[in-house]
């Protein structure tokens, strides 16, 4: 935050009008956002003074999971297969010096 002075043009003998300083610690809010490859899945504004804890993260993950259950268009097997194929896919990337070739 850059501070600046408010200048006033005054005639000789006039006194200036006092201008209060801006608040050094303005009120802040915290936004918690969860997203995936297709965009934002869940967001919420946390209450004032709220601290991110493991319990809060777990509660948010529950809310994210509840939203995703309604949006899942593929079976659980599809996602498990993708996760289990990650080590092999990364091995291909490393072996090809950083290039990932999509097999059709």
PASEBA-1860 file (N, C-alpha, C; in nm, 3 decimals):
! residues 104
1> XXXXXXXX> 0.085/-0.117/0.000/0.000/0.000/0.000/0.090/0.123/0.000 ~ 0.075/0.208/-0.098/0.156/0.328/-0.109/0.086/0.443/-0.036 ~ 0.162/0.509/0.050/0.103/0.623/0.120/0.127/0.749/0.036 ~ 0.037/0.842/0.046/0.051/0.967/-0.026/-0.001/1.080/0.063 ~ 0.043/1.201/0.033/-0.002/1.318/0.109/-0.110/1.390/0.030 ~ -0.203/1.444/0.103/-0.306/1.528/0.041/-0.263/1.674/0.058 ~ -0.231/1.737/-0.053/-0.187/1.876/-0.049/-0.307/1.970/-0.060 ~ -0.294/2.087/0.002/-0.400/2.187/-0.003/-0.339/2.323/-0.037
9> XXXXXXXX> -0.410/2.397/-0.121/-0.367/2.533/-0.150/-0.432/2.624/-0.047 ~ -0.350/2.698/0.024/-0.400/2.786/0.130/-0.351/2.929/0.108 ~ -0.435/3.019/0.147/-0.394/3.161/0.147/-0.307/3.184/0.271 ~ -0.233/3.290/0.270/-0.148/3.324/0.384/-0.234/3.339/0.509 ~ -0.197/3.276/0.617/-0.269/3.284/0.744/-0.377/3.178/0.761 ~ -0.412/3.104/0.657/-0.513/2.999/0.670/-0.449/2.873/0.727 ~ -0.530/2.797/0.797/-0.482/2.666/0.845/-0.550/2.558/0.762 ~ -0.479/2.452/0.741/-0.529/2.343/0.660/-0.631/2.258/0.734
17> XXXXXXXX> -0.707/2.184/0.657/-0.805/2.090/0.712/-0.735/1.957/0.732 ~ -0.747/1.902/0.852/-0.681/1.775/0.881/-0.748/1.663/0.801 ~ -0.665/1.577/0.744/-0.714/1.461/0.670/-0.666/1.335/0.741 ~ -0.758/1.251/0.789/-0.713/1.131/0.860/-0.643/1.033/0.766 ~ -0.551/0.958/0.823/-0.479/0.857/0.746/-0.571/0.739/0.718 ~ -0.540/0.669/0.609/-0.611/0.546/0.581/-0.579/0.444/0.689 ~ -0.671/0.351/0.709/-0.650/0.245/0.806/-0.531/0.160/0.761 ~ -0.435/0.139/0.851/-0.318/0.061/0.817/-0.350/-0.087/0.801
25> XXXXXXXX> -0.455/-0.132/0.866/-0.493/-0.274/0.862/-0.639/-0.287/0.822 ~ -0.667/-0.271/0.693/-0.807/-0.282/0.651/-0.859/-0.423/0.670 ~ -0.989/-0.435/0.681/-1.051/-0.565/0.700/-1.026/-0.652/0.578 ~ -0.988/-0.776/0.602/-0.960/-0.868/0.494/-1.053/-0.988/0.503 ~ -1.075/-1.050/0.391/-1.155/-1.173/0.389/-1.071/-1.281/0.322 ~ -1.103/-1.406/0.355/-1.032/-1.516/0.293/-1.129/-1.597/0.208 ~ -1.087/-1.619/0.086/-1.166/-1.697/-0.009/-1.097/-1.831/-0.027 ~ -1.171/-1.937/-0.008/-1.118/-2.072/-0.027/-1.178/-2.128/-0.156
33> XXXXXXXX> -1.091/-2.169/-0.249/-1.136/-2.215/-0.380/-1.080/-2.354/-0.407 ~ -1.166/-2.442/-0.455/-1.125/-2.577/-0.497/-1.158/-2.588/-0.645 ~ -1.062/-2.632/-0.726/-1.087/-2.641/-0.869/-1.028/-2.769/-0.926 ~ -1.074/-2.801/-1.044/-1.025/-2.915/-1.120/-0.986/-2.869/-1.259 ~ -0.961/-2.963/-1.349/-0.917/-2.926/-1.482/-1.024/-2.851/-1.561 ~ -1.149/-2.869/-1.527/-1.258/-2.801/-1.599/-1.298/-2.669/-1.535 ~ -1.233/-2.631/-1.425/-1.266/-2.503/-1.362/-1.296/-2.518/-1.214 ~ -1.356/-2.415/-1.158/-1.385/-2.411/-1.014/-1.495/-2.511/-0.982
41> XXXXXXXX> -1.470/-2.591/-0.877/-1.566/-2.690/-0.830/-1.645/-2.634/-0.712 ~ -1.575/-2.569/-0.620/-1.639/-2.520/-0.498/-1.562/-2.398/-0.448 ~ -1.632/-2.300/-0.397/-1.568/-2.185/-0.332/-1.653/-2.143/-0.214 ~ -1.587/-2.083/-0.116/-1.658/-2.026/-0.002/-1.575/-1.917/0.061 ~ -1.643/-1.818/0.114/-1.577/-1.710/0.187/-1.578/-1.750/0.333 ~ -1.459/-1.752/0.392/-1.447/-1.796/0.530/-1.485/-1.684/0.626 ~ -1.540/-1.719/0.742/-1.577/-1.616/0.841/-1.454/-1.538/0.889 ~ -1.477/-1.416/0.934/-1.368/-1.332/0.984/-1.296/-1.403/1.098
49> XXXXXXXX> -1.165/-1.399/1.095/-1.085/-1.460/1.201/-1.071/-1.611/1.189 ~ -1.124/-1.668/1.084/-1.120/-1.814/1.065/-0.978/-1.855/1.026 ~ -0.932/-1.964/1.081/-0.801/-2.019/1.050/-0.819/-2.149/0.975 ~ -0.736/-2.171/0.874/-0.742/-2.297/0.800/-0.681/-2.406/0.888 ~ -0.759/-2.505/0.918/-0.712/-2.619/0.998/-0.742/-2.747/0.921 ~ -0.689/-2.857/0.971/-0.715/-2.986/0.908/-0.865/-3.017/0.911 ~ -0.932/-2.982/1.021/-1.076/-3.007/1.030/-1.153/-2.928/0.924 ~ -1.117/-2.803/0.907/-1.184/-2.720/0.807/-1.159/-2.777/0.666
57> XXXXXXXX> -1.036/-2.818/0.637/-1.007/-2.876/0.506/-1.089/-3.002/0.484 ~ -1.101/-3.086/0.586/-1.181/-3.208/0.573/-1.328/-3.175/0.547 ~ -1.381/-3.074/0.617/-1.520/-3.033/0.595/-1.539/-2.983/0.452 ~ -1.442/-2.903/0.405/-1.452/-2.852/0.268/-1.441/-2.966/0.167 ~ -1.352/-3.061/0.192/-1.340/-3.175/0.101/-1.469/-3.255/0.095 ~ -1.537/-3.266/0.208/-1.668/-3.334/0.209/-1.767/-3.260/0.119 ~ -1.766/-3.126/0.127/-1.857/-3.048/0.044/-1.820/-3.060/-0.105 ~ -1.688/-3.062/-0.133/-1.642/-3.079/-0.271/-1.684/-3.216/-0.323
65> XXXXXXXX> -1.665/-3.319/-0.242/-1.702/-3.455/-0.283/-1.852/-3.465/-0.310 ~ -1.932/-3.399/-0.227/-2.077/-3.401/-0.247/-2.113/-3.336/-0.380 ~ -2.045/-3.227/-0.415/-2.073/-3.162/-0.544/-2.027/-3.250/-0.660 ~ -1.913/-3.316/-0.643/-1.861/-3.398/-0.752/-1.944/-3.523/-0.776 ~ -2.006/-3.576/-0.673/-2.086/-3.696/-0.690/-2.201/-3.672/-0.787 ~ -2.253/-3.552/-0.786/-2.360/-3.519/-0.878/-2.309/-3.493/-1.019 ~ -2.180/-3.461/-1.035/-2.125/-3.426/-1.165/-2.049/-3.540/-1.232 ~ -2.024/-3.648/-1.162/-1.942/-3.755/-1.218/-2.013/-3.821/-1.335
73> XXXXXXXX> -1.952/-3.812/-1.452/-2.012/-3.872/-1.569/-1.939/-3.999/-1.612 ~ -1.836/-4.036/-1.540/-1.761/-4.157/-1.571/-1.764/-4.248/-1.448 ~ -1.739/-4.376/-1.471/-1.745/-4.472/-1.362/-1.621/-4.464/-1.274 ~ -1.632/-4.522/-1.156/-1.519/-4.526/-1.062/-1.402/-4.601/-1.125 ~ -1.430/-4.706/-1.204/-1.324/-4.782/-1.270/-1.241/-4.695/-1.364 ~ -1.307/-4.601/-1.433/-1.237/-4.511/-1.524/-1.131/-4.431/-1.448 ~ -1.170/-4.374/-1.333/-1.077/-4.292/-1.255/-0.966/-4.376/-1.193 ~ -1.000/-4.495/-1.145/-0.898/-4.584/-1.088/-0.796/-4.624/-1.194
81> XXXXXXXX> -0.842/-4.655/-1.314/-0.751/-4.693/-1.421/-0.657/-4.577/-1.454 ~ -0.710/-4.456/-1.456/-0.626/-4.339/-1.483/-0.520/-4.318/-1.377 ~ -0.558/-4.336/-1.251/-0.463/-4.318/-1.141/-0.356/-4.426/-1.146 ~ -0.397/-4.550/-1.170/-0.301/-4.660/-1.171/-0.208/-4.655/-1.292 ~ -0.249/-4.585/-1.397/-0.163/-4.575/-1.516/-0.064/-4.458/-1.506 ~ -0.074/-4.375/-1.402/0.014/-4.259/-1.390/0.163/-4.294/-1.386 ~ 0.206/-4.395/-1.307/0.350/-4.425/-1.306/0.405/-4.458/-1.445 ~ 0.331/-4.536/-1.522/0.377/-4.572/-1.657/0.379/-4.450/-1.748
89> XXXXXXXX> 0.278/-4.363/-1.736/0.274/-4.243/-1.819/0.390/-4.150/-1.785 ~ 0.423/-4.137/-1.658/0.536/-4.051/-1.619/0.667/-4.112/-1.665 ~ 0.677/-4.244/-1.663/0.798/-4.311/-1.711/0.817/-4.278/-1.860 ~ 0.707/-4.276/-1.936/0.716/-4.242/-2.079/0.764/-4.098/-2.097 ~ 0.717/-4.008/-2.014/0.758/-3.868/-2.022/0.908/-3.856/-1.992 ~ 0.953/-3.925/-1.889/1.096/-3.918/-1.851/1.182/-3.980/-1.961 ~ 1.139/-4.094/-2.014/1.216/-4.162/-2.119/1.222/-4.080/-2.247 ~ 1.119/-3.998/-2.273/1.118/-3.918/-2.396/1.166/-3.775/-2.370
97> XXXXXXXX> 1.241/-3.756/-2.263/1.303/-3.626/-2.231/1.200/-3.514/-2.216 ~ 1.089/-3.543/-2.149/0.990/-3.441/-2.116/0.873/-3.430/-2.210 ~ 0.874/-3.501/-2.321/0.762/-3.495/-2.415/0.669/-3.611/-2.388 ~ 0.542/-3.582/-2.378/0.443/-3.688/-2.358/0.372/-3.710/-2.489 ~ 0.380/-3.830/-2.539/0.319/-3.863/-2.668/0.187/-3.936/-2.639 ~ 0.080/-3.883/-2.692/-0.052/-3.942/-2.671/-0.068/-4.058/-2.769 ~ -0.094/-4.175/-2.714/-0.113/-4.293/-2.799/-0.260/-4.301/-2.837 ~ -0.286/-4.326/-2.965/-0.425/-4.337/-3.010/-0.460/-4.480/-3.045
END
